[in-house]
Every structure is written in structure tokens, then in C-alpha cells.
Amino acid sequence: MKQTPGDLLPVRFILNTFYSGPQAWFFLASDNGHFAAEGLEVCFTEGTSLARAVDTMATDSYDAGYGDLNELARMLTEGRSDTPVAVMAIHNRPPYTIAVNANGPIRTPGDLHGKHLISHPQDAAMLLFPEFCRATGLDPNSVTITISDAPHTEMVPKMLAGEWDGIFGFVNTVAAQALEAGIDATAALRHISWIDHAPAFGGGALMVSRHFRDKHPQAIKGLCRAISKGLDDCVADIDAAIDAVARRNPALDRAANRARLTGTLALEMGDAAAQAGLGDIDDARLAEITRLIGEAKGYAHRPAPTEIFDRRFLPPPDQRARIPARPETP
């Protein structure tokens, strides 16, 4: 039976940022009817950062969102009880980086000693810098960090000109916005990345409020199924994925956002686990994340992995989205 909008359960969904390429699977899930098929009407709101989305869910009435798994773990390790809960891991590997001049002297974390970095106020990489330092032996007090709301399109050329030594961000976001600024990121930038130096950390995850989880468990199963199908659609047709983003953000730079999307699929989502089926994350890894956060920030509490991640809503492994080993590149 065909469902009408009045039959659908409304779901208020906070995104990580403005409409952009690495969210395309959510929009394909909507445009291709996967949410409606599950009885859901998902209403997206643009966010301000992957990390901030978690606190927004904790302090506002959003039912679901796309937030940073590590920030969720941090809030719980701090002792907060008002957090959402993750139900599907989207990134299998951390997207965070400190982008530096490829022609400069910074090649290892230790080379950041005495350097000057710049970051957006709630950038997830900057928030995890103490943990990065603990994992690599770098003294965080030896690094100066300037906070700025300037876009990466402005930061990258200024950093390359010597105003700062590095930029906090996501590997593919910084690279794509360098492209928007007319810079060949592959040639101009080197990445001191969490994947290489602090690989235990996670990245973006689908989260739901605990109230919504308790009241609508079947809807959350449907949400996970629909997003898995949207991910499959995204991998199958990158151009259709960018079209879905452009319908919501007609002014977007298509080439840069295509690069962000394909880069994200390859870097953060293209590992062996994602080839077998995307969505789960190992309990031992969640425990390691809380250990690193607790030690770096001086928190005594160690939440159980089940407080952070509830895998009961995931589709069976054979129905989860699969990201190929080498998805289409820009």
C-alpha cells in the first residue's frame, strides 16, 4: 500500500555541516524513497560541525543526527548522561588531519613542536589534539593554536604563504576546499593524519536520541536500512549522489564536492571492514577510544561500549552497504 506523508513518522535530523558531498547517501535515501518505504519522513537541518552535532542533539529536540563518535565517547567519559547514542558507524577510519605545506619541513608529529596551527572553533581534529599528542608523544603545550571562523578556502593559501604552519580539519574537506581556492591539494599539501598516527579513533556515525530509541526502535531499524541503501546508491552512481546534494545546495562547487565524496568513500570508508559491510564498530576499539580520551583529558569514568554504541538496529551483515576497495576516484 502506498503511504501518504500523513502516514509517515517525522524524524528531525541534524547534519554535521552545510549540505555537501560527503552527506550524499542521506539525500539519496530520501530522494530514492528508502525512508518513505520504512515509514519515515526525515527532515534535515544543516549543522556547524561533526563534533558540535553531538551536543546539539543532547541539548535540542533532534531525533537523529550525523555526529562525531569520538565526541560522543568524550561526553560520556566526562560523565554526561544526556547524550545521544550511536547506532551505525559511517566512517570506519578517522578523517582528521593537520594539513601542512608539502614543501615544508613538517613530516612527522614531532615536527609540530613549536609550530603555529589554525582551526575552526569546534573542529573535531582540534578537539582530539590532546589525544593525538598522547598517542604520538608530542607535547600539546609546545603548539600554538589560533581559532578562526575563516573558511578553508582562505586558510589554505595563507598557510602555504607562511601565516601558519598547519590547519586542523578533515583530509578530504581541506583538500576539496583547496581545490575551490584553485590549489592542487595533492601537490601542495601533506597530511599529518590520525589514520597514520592515532588509528583507534572513529569518525562520523548515525546517532539517535535515547528517547527516540526507546520510543521508536522499529523506526531506527528502518533508518539504518534506508541509509545503508542510500550508501549503496551513492557508490553505484557518484554523479547521481552529487545531483542529490545540488538539489539542496544549488550553489555548491560540484567538482570540489565530488572530490570530497569520492575521497571520503576511499579514505574513511574504503577499508576491509567496509568491504564486508558498513555499520558496526568493535567494542575493544570503543574501549580504547575512551581510554585515550580519559587519559588525555583526566576523566576517571570509563563508559561501557554499549553506552556509546547500540548495534541492535543494524541490518544483518549481508544487507549492509559495501564500499569497494577502490571506489571511483575524482
C-alpha positions in Angstrom: 0.0 0.0 0.0 1.3 3.4 -0.9 1.9 5.6 2.0 1.0 9.3 2.2 3.0 12.0 4.0 0.5 11.9 6.9 1.3 8.2 7.4 5.0 8.8 7.9 6.8 9.2 11.2 8.6 12.6 11.2 12.3 12.4 12.1 14.2 15.6 12.9 17.8 15.1 11.7 20.8 17.3 12.4 23.6 17.1 9.9 27.3 17.7 10.6 27.6 20.8 8.4 26.0 22.6 5.4 24.8 20.4 2.6 27.9 18.9 1.0 29.2 15.9 -0.9 30.1 13.6 2.0 26.4 13.5 3.1 25.0 12.4 -0.3 23.9 9.0 0.9 21.4 10.6 3.3 19.8 12.6 0.4 19.8 9.6 -1.9 18.0 7.6 0.8 15.4 10.3 0.8 15.1 11.0 -2.9 15.1 7.4 -3.9 12.2 6.6 -1.5 14.1 4.5 1.0 13.0 6.5 4.1 9.4 6.6 2.9 9.5 2.8 2.3 10.4 2.4 6.0 7.5 4.7 7.1 9.8 7.7 7.8 9.8 11.4 6.8 13.3 12.7 7.5 13.7 16.4 7.8 17.4 17.5 7.6 18.8 20.6 9.3 22.3 21.9 8.4 24.8 21.7 11.3 28.0 23.5 12.1 30.5 20.6 12.7 30.6 16.9 13.2 31.5 17.3 16.8 29.0 20.1 17.5 26.2 17.9 16.2 26.5 15.6 19.2 26.0 18.4 21.7 23.2 19.8 19.6 21.4 16.5 19.8 22.0 16.5 23.6 20.5 20.0 24.1 17.9 20.2 21.4 14.9 18.1 20.3 16.5 16.3 17.4 15.6 12.6 16.9 18.6 11.7 14.9 21.9 13.1 13.6 25.2 12.7 12.0 27.9 13.3 14.6 31.4 12.5 15.7 31.7 9.2 17.5 34.7 10.3 19.4 33.0 13.4 20.8 30.1 11.2 21.9 32.6 9.0 23.7 34.3 12.1 25.2 31.0 13.4 26.6 30.2 10.1 28.2 33.7 9.7 29.5 33.3 13.2 31.0 30.3 11.8 32.9 27.4 13.3 30.9 24.2 11.3 30.8 22.2 13.5 28.3 23.9 12.3 25.2 22.5 10.5 22.1 23.7 7.0 21.3 25.4 5.9 18.1 23.6 3.2 16.1 25.6 3.0 12.9 29.2 3.8 12.2 29.6 5.6 8.8 33.3 6.2 8.9 35.4 3.2 9.7 38.6 5.3 10.0 39.2 8.7 11.5 39.0 11.6 8.9 41.1 14.0 10.9 44.3 15.7 9.9 46.7 18.6 10.3 47.4 19.7 6.8 50.8 21.3 6.2 52.8 22.6 3.3 54.1 19.6 1.3 57.3 21.5 0.6 57.9 22.4 4.2 59.8 20.8 7.0 56.9 19.2 8.8 56.8 15.4 8.1 56.1 13.8 11.5 54.0 14.7 14.6 57.3 15.6 16.4 58.0 18.3 13.8 54.9 20.2 15.0 56.8 21.1 18.2 56.9 24.9 18.4 54.6 25.4 15.4 51.5 27.6 14.9 48.3 25.9 13.8 44.9 27.2 13.0 41.4 25.6 13.5 37.7 26.3 13.3 36.2 26.6 16.8 34.6 23.2 17.0 36.8 21.2 14.6 36.8 17.6 15.6 40.5 17.2 14.8 41.4 20.1 17.1 39.2 18.8 19.9 41.1 15.5 19.6 44.5 17.1 19.5 45.3 16.2 23.2 44.6 12.6 22.4 46.7 12.8 19.2 49.6 14.2 21.3 49.2 11.4 23.8 49.3 8.8 21.1 52.4 10.4 19.4 54.4 11.8 22.3 54.0 15.4 21.2 53.8 18.0 24.0 50.5 19.8 23.3 51.8 22.9 25.2 54.5 23.2 22.6 52.0 24.1 19.9 50.2 27.4 19.4 46.6 27.2 18.1 44.7 30.1 16.6 40.9 29.8 16.4 39.2 31.3 13.3 35.8 31.1 11.5 37.5 31.7 8.2 36.7 29.0 5.5 39.4 26.6 4.5 39.4 28.3 1.1 41.0 31.2 2.8 43.1 29.3 5.3 44.9 27.0 2.8 46.5 29.8 0.7 47.5 31.7 3.8 49.0 28.7 5.4 51.0 27.9 2.2 52.2 31.6 2.3 53.6 31.0 5.8 51.0 32.7 8.0 50.5 29.4 9.9 52.3 26.0 9.9 49.2 23.8 9.6 45.4 23.6 9.5 43.2 21.3 11.5 40.4 19.6 9.6 39.2 16.5 7.7 41.6 15.2 5.0 39.0 15.4 2.2 37.4 18.7 3.3 40.7 20.5 3.4 41.7 19.0 0.1 38.4 19.9 -1.6 38.4 23.4 -0.3 41.9 23.9 -1.5 40.6 22.8 -4.9 37.9 25.5 -4.6 40.7 28.0 -4.0 42.5 26.9 -7.2 45.2 24.9 -5.4 46.3 21.4 -6.4 45.9 19.8 -2.9 47.8 16.6 -3.9 50.9 18.6 -4.8 50.6 21.4 -2.2 49.5 19.6 1.0 50.9 16.9 3.2 48.7 15.4 5.9 49.7 14.5 9.4 46.7 12.3 9.9 45.0 10.4 12.6 44.7 7.4 10.3 48.5 7.1 10.4 49.2 8.2 14.0 46.1 7.6 16.1 44.1 5.0 14.1 41.9 3.8 17.0 39.6 6.7 16.7 36.3 6.6 14.8 34.6 9.3 12.8 31.1 10.1 11.7 28.2 8.0 13.0 24.5 7.9 12.8 23.1 8.8 16.2 19.6 8.9 17.8 18.3 10.4 21.0 17.8 7.9 23.8 14.2 9.0 24.0 13.7 8.2 20.3 15.5 4.9 20.7 13.2 3.8 23.5 10.0 5.0 21.8 10.6 4.0 18.2 13.0 1.0 17.9 11.5 -0.2 14.7 11.9 3.2 13.1 15.6 3.2 14.0 16.0 -0.2 12.3 14.3 1.3 9.3 16.5 4.4 9.4 19.6 2.2 9.4 18.3 0.1 6.5 17.4 3.1 4.4 20.8 4.8 4.9 22.5 1.5 4.0 20.6 1.5 0.8 21.5 5.2 0.2 25.1 4.3 0.6 24.8 1.5 -1.9 23.1 4.0 -4.3 25.9 6.5 -3.7 28.6 4.0 -4.6 26.7 2.9 -7.7 26.3 6.4 -9.1 28.6 9.2 -7.8 27.1 11.8 -10.2 23.5 11.0 -9.1 24.8 11.4 -5.5 26.2 14.9 -6.3 22.9 15.7 -8.0 21.1 14.9 -4.8 23.3 17.3 -2.9 22.9 20.0 -5.5 19.1 19.8 -5.2 19.5 21.1 -1.7 22.5 23.4 -2.3 22.4 24.6 -5.9 25.4 26.9 -5.4 27.8 24.1 -4.4 31.1 23.6 -6.3 30.3 20.3 -8.0 33.9 19.3 -8.7 35.1 20.0 -5.2 32.2 18.2 -3.6 32.6 15.2 -6.0 36.3 15.1 -4.8 35.2 15.2 -1.2 32.7 12.4 -1.7 34.9 10.0 -3.6 37.8 10.8 -1.3 35.7 10.1 1.8 34.5 6.8 0.4 38.1 5.8 -0.3 39.9 7.1 2.8 37.4 6.9 5.7 35.1 4.2 4.3 37.1 2.0 2.0 38.8 -0.4 4.3 38.5 -4.2 4.6 35.7 -4.0 7.2 33.5 -1.7 4.9 34.0 -4.2 2.0 32.4 -6.8 4.2 29.5 -4.5 5.3 29.5 -1.0 6.8 28.0 -0.1 10.1 29.5 -1.9 13.1 32.5 -1.0 15.3 34.4 -3.3 17.6 33.8 -3.0 21.3 37.6 -3.2 22.0 38.1 -0.2 19.8 35.4 1.8 21.6 37.1 0.9 24.9 40.4 2.1 23.5 38.9 5.4 22.4 37.5 6.1 25.9 40.8 5.1 27.5 42.8 7.6 25.3 40.3 10.3 25.9 40.1 9.7 29.6 43.9 9.7 30.0 44.4 12.8 27.8 41.7 14.8 29.5 41.9 13.5 33.0 38.5 11.9 33.2 38.1 9.0 35.6 34.9 7.4 34.2 35.1 4.7 31.5 31.7 4.2 29.9 30.9 0.7 28.6 30.9 0.3 24.8 27.2 -0.3 24.9 26.7 3.2 26.4 28.3 4.6 23.3 27.1 2.3 20.5 23.9 0.2 20.2 24.3 -2.2 17.3 20.9 -3.9 17.8 19.4 -1.7 15.0 21.9 -2.6 12.2 20.7 -4.6 9.2 22.0 -8.2 9.0 25.6 -8.2 7.7 24.5 -9.4 4.3 22.2 -6.4 3.9 24.7 -3.7 4.9 26.2 -1.3 2.4 29.6 -2.3 1.0 32.3 0.1 0.0 34.6 -1.3 -2.7 38.4 -1.4 -2.0 39.0 1.2 -4.6 35.8 3.3 -5.2 35.7 5.7 -8.1 38.2 8.5 -7.6 37.9 12.1 -8.8 
